[in-house]
Amino acid sequence: MAPAYEPLLAGETSSNNNDSNIIITQDEVPINKSRVTVVGSGNWGSVAAKLIASNTLKLANFHDEVRMWVYEEVLPSGDKLSEENVKYLPGIKLGNNVVAVPDLEHAVRDANMLVFVTPHQFMEGICKRISGKIREDVEAISLIKGMEVKREGPCMISSLITEHLGVNCCVLMGANIANEIAVEKFSEATVGYKENREIAEKWVRLFNTPYFMVSAVQDVAGVELCGTLKNVVALAAGFVDGLEMGNNTKAAIMRIGLREMKAFSKLLFSSVKDSTFFESCGVADLITTCLGGRNRKCAEAFARNGGKRSFDELEAEMLQGQKLQGVSTAKEVYEVLSHRGWLELFPLFATVHEICIGSLPPTSIVEYSQS
Ligand SMILES: NC(=O)c1ccc[n+]([C@@H]2O[C@H](COP(=O)([O-])OP(=O)(O)OC[C@H]3O[C@@H](n4cnc5c(N)ncnc54)[C@H](O)[C@@H]3O)[C@@H](O)[C@H]2O)c1
């Protein structure tokens, strides 16, 4: 990662001037080079920047430089996060062409490809800050798991981005525990898109590497809901681990969870395809999250403590600044279920939330299935 980006001074030319984005190749064919900015620099944000930066160096139609917006934090040592990501991805080189930018507006203003990858609770504020300050030809992709529940119903993060910024937004989800991809262990991911296959293929080229195989499906809602809802099932799997209920029980919970993920997604969006649940974003992400993710880990500790230590406390103690998504997603899903009268249709989702808020003990995770 290169040192923090110096903002352009008044009078300097920015690449907002479209001419500066066009280069002439040897055979005289002009290429409109894309500029990529990653909005977010946590664990997954940093790894996403690493993947992208390795590809922009190789692909002719992308500028080499990848800007990464860093929510600035000053560490106890006095070091700044924008100088080295020692907090969220220690020991991994992101590439010299990744430039850390602590100023959000400067980070996004020249880019025509924006990659959003922050914990979901910060996204509405980020969208408000950059609205009207981005290029008109921006394409976006969200790697964010979670949803916002509003009075008029649930709003997926890709829709939030589209509504606030007026841009098309794809999603990328998959069985992707960031620390494993950081050390280049093989995995897969799924891009979900609405209509424009060409844009989806451009995102695939930007992320795909020999150790990170990306494919695209025309089902943005299905891909995003898979990525979001599996965190609720991971909490259930963690409760089972904490109660030492064994592998059969955990497999049963994962199967029931997958069934609820599919039913909930299809009730919300009739366009969601069954086949999406067999992509990396579906069953593969569910398996990896229930075996290894942070939601499972904190839920295991919660159950071991008999629900006496709150998730906030466990998150602060166990995750060193990383954010748990599953607990807030379980609450958001519960709000949708109760608002629509669907609670009885989704006993696992409902029970997970009730355990998280302490109205049921962790042992209830297997009791609902008798009804
Ligand atoms: N880590 C993974 O393995 C992984 C894998 C796939 C998807 N995801 C998803 O990616 C998204 C981002 O997760 P992550 O792992 O990169 O983040 P993280 O949980 O590791 O880090 C939290 C980030 O939020 C920033 N932050 C803290 N306060 C903030 C504020 N007020 N405003 C804006 N930013 C603030 C921190 O500086 C840090 O960059 C989440 O939706 C997550 O579910 C994560």
The ligand as an SDF file (V2000), in Angstrom:
LIG
                    3D

 44 48  0  0  0  0  0  0  0  0999 V2000
  -13.9900  -10.1770    6.5380 N   0  0  0  0  0  0  0  0  0  0  0  0
  -14.4900  -11.1060    5.7750 C   0  0  0  0  0  0  0  0  0  0  0  0
  -14.0010  -12.2430    5.7630 O   0  0  0  0  0  0  0  0  0  0  0  0
  -15.6420  -10.7960    4.8470 C   0  0  0  0  0  0  0  0  0  0  0  0
  -15.8800  -11.6500    3.7980 C   0  0  0  0  0  0  0  0  0  0  0  0
  -16.9200  -11.3820    2.9290 C   0  0  0  0  0  0  0  0  0  0  0  0
  -17.7040  -10.2560    3.1400 C   0  0  0  0  0  0  0  0  0  0  0  0
  -17.4670   -9.4220    4.1820 N   0  0  0  0  0  0  0  0  0  0  0  0
  -18.3270   -8.2460    4.3260 C   0  0  0  0  0  0  0  0  0  0  0  0
  -17.5740   -7.1030    3.9290 O   0  0  0  0  0  0  0  0  0  0  0  0
  -18.0790   -5.9540    4.6110 C   0  0  0  0  0  0  0  0  0  0  0  0
  -16.8970   -5.2000    5.2220 C   0  0  0  0  0  0  0  0  0  0  0  0
  -16.2790   -6.0420    6.1680 O   0  0  0  0  0  0  0  0  0  0  0  0
  -14.7170   -5.9730    6.5040 P   0  0  0  0  0  0  0  0  0  0  0  0
  -14.3630   -7.3420    6.9620 O   0  0  0  0  0  0  0  0  0  0  0  0
  -13.9400   -5.4050    5.3530 O   0  0  0  0  0  0  0  0  0  0  0  0
  -14.6780   -4.8910    7.6940 O   0  0  0  0  0  0  0  0  0  0  0  0
  -14.1390   -5.1070    9.2020 P   0  0  0  0  0  0  0  0  0  0  0  0
  -15.2700   -5.5540   10.0770 O   0  0  0  0  0  0  0  0  0  0  0  0
  -12.8740   -5.8910    9.1660 O   0  0  0  0  0  0  0  0  0  0  0  0
  -13.6800   -3.6430    9.6280 O   0  0  0  0  0  0  0  0  0  0  0  0
  -14.5110   -2.6000   10.0130 C   0  0  0  0  0  0  0  0  0  0  0  0
  -14.2180   -1.4240    9.0970 C   0  0  0  0  0  0  0  0  0  0  0  0
  -15.1370   -0.3680    9.3950 O   0  0  0  0  0  0  0  0  0  0  0  0
  -14.3970    0.8440    9.5380 C   0  0  0  0  0  0  0  0  0  0  0  0
  -15.1710    1.7580   10.3510 N   0  0  0  0  0  0  0  0  0  0  0  0
  -15.2630    1.8080   11.7060 C   0  0  0  0  0  0  0  0  0  0  0  0
  -16.0660    2.8280   12.0600 N   0  0  0  0  0  0  0  0  0  0  0  0
  -16.5120    3.3920   10.9030 C   0  0  0  0  0  0  0  0  0  0  0  0
  -17.3830    4.4790   10.5990 C   0  0  0  0  0  0  0  0  0  0  0  0
  -17.9720    5.1900   11.5590 N   0  0  0  0  0  0  0  0  0  0  0  0
  -17.6220    4.7710    9.2900 N   0  0  0  0  0  0  0  0  0  0  0  0
  -17.0590    4.0600    8.3050 C   0  0  0  0  0  0  0  0  0  0  0  0
  -16.2160    3.0210    8.5130 N   0  0  0  0  0  0  0  0  0  0  0  0
  -15.9530    2.7090    9.8190 C   0  0  0  0  0  0  0  0  0  0  0  0
  -13.0830    0.4130   10.1380 C   0  0  0  0  0  0  0  0  0  0  0  0
  -12.0780    1.3870    9.9560 O   0  0  0  0  0  0  0  0  0  0  0  0
  -12.8120   -0.8450    9.2940 C   0  0  0  0  0  0  0  0  0  0  0  0
  -12.2830   -0.4790    8.0350 O   0  0  0  0  0  0  0  0  0  0  0  0
  -19.1060   -6.4580    5.6220 C   0  0  0  0  0  0  0  0  0  0  0  0
  -20.3990   -6.3040    5.0870 O   0  0  0  0  0  0  0  0  0  0  0  0
  -18.7800   -7.9380    5.7350 C   0  0  0  0  0  0  0  0  0  0  0  0
  -19.9210   -8.7190    6.0810 O   0  0  0  0  0  0  0  0  0  0  0  0
  -16.4390   -9.6560    5.0400 C   0  0  0  0  0  0  0  0  0  0  0  0
  1  2  1  0
  2  3  2  0
  2  4  1  0
  4  5  1  0
  4 44  2  0
  5  6  2  0
  6  7  1  0
  7  8  2  0
  8  9  1  0
  8 44  1  0
  9 10  1  0
  9 42  1  0
 10 11  1  0
 11 12  1  0
 11 40  1  0
 12 13  1  0
 13 14  1  0
 14 15  2  0
 14 16  1  0
 14 17  1  0
 17 18  1  0
 18 19  2  0
 18 20  1  0
 18 21  1  0
 21 22  1  0
 22 23  1  0
 23 24  1  0
 23 38  1  0
 24 25  1  0
 25 26  1  0
 25 36  1  0
 26 27  1  0
 26 35  1  0
 27 28  2  0
 28 29  1  0
 29 30  1  0
 29 35  2  0
 30 31  1  0
 30 32  2  0
 32 33  1  0
 33 34  2  0
 34 35  1  0
 36 37  1  0
 36 38  1  0
 38 39  1  0
 40 41  1  0
 40 42  1  0
 42 43  1  0
M  CHG  2   8   1  16  -1
M  END
$$$$
